[in-house]
Amino acid sequence: MNVTEKKMTLEKAIEHLKSGAGWWDQSFPRAVGHTLETITKENDISEDTNITLIKETWETGWGPNHSYHYQYRVKGLSLESDNGKIYTPETLVFGGSVPEASIENGDIIFYWAK
């Protein structure tokens, strides 16, 4: 598993993700950026809020069962949800598929596999 962690303002995180975050296939980070922006506006969270953005990537299986897994965790927002899941890929569309988003211990987690 590869893990990177960056501390920044929420505004910088959203800009970074919406720009594609340096990925070759920019659809996942862009979708995360748009979804994160929507969540913060819906919950009236200041863009000046300091957060930690953690990116995790890993692979499972081999051959025809091989898959890549990607996850962004946004720490520092302390959100709550009744059932943990706040968005599923069918809930929103921003010019492409939207990653699953859930809340775990106050953190927002965006997950995508291909």
Order of alpha helices (4+ residues) and beta strands (2+ residues): beta-alpha-alpha-beta-beta-beta-beta-beta
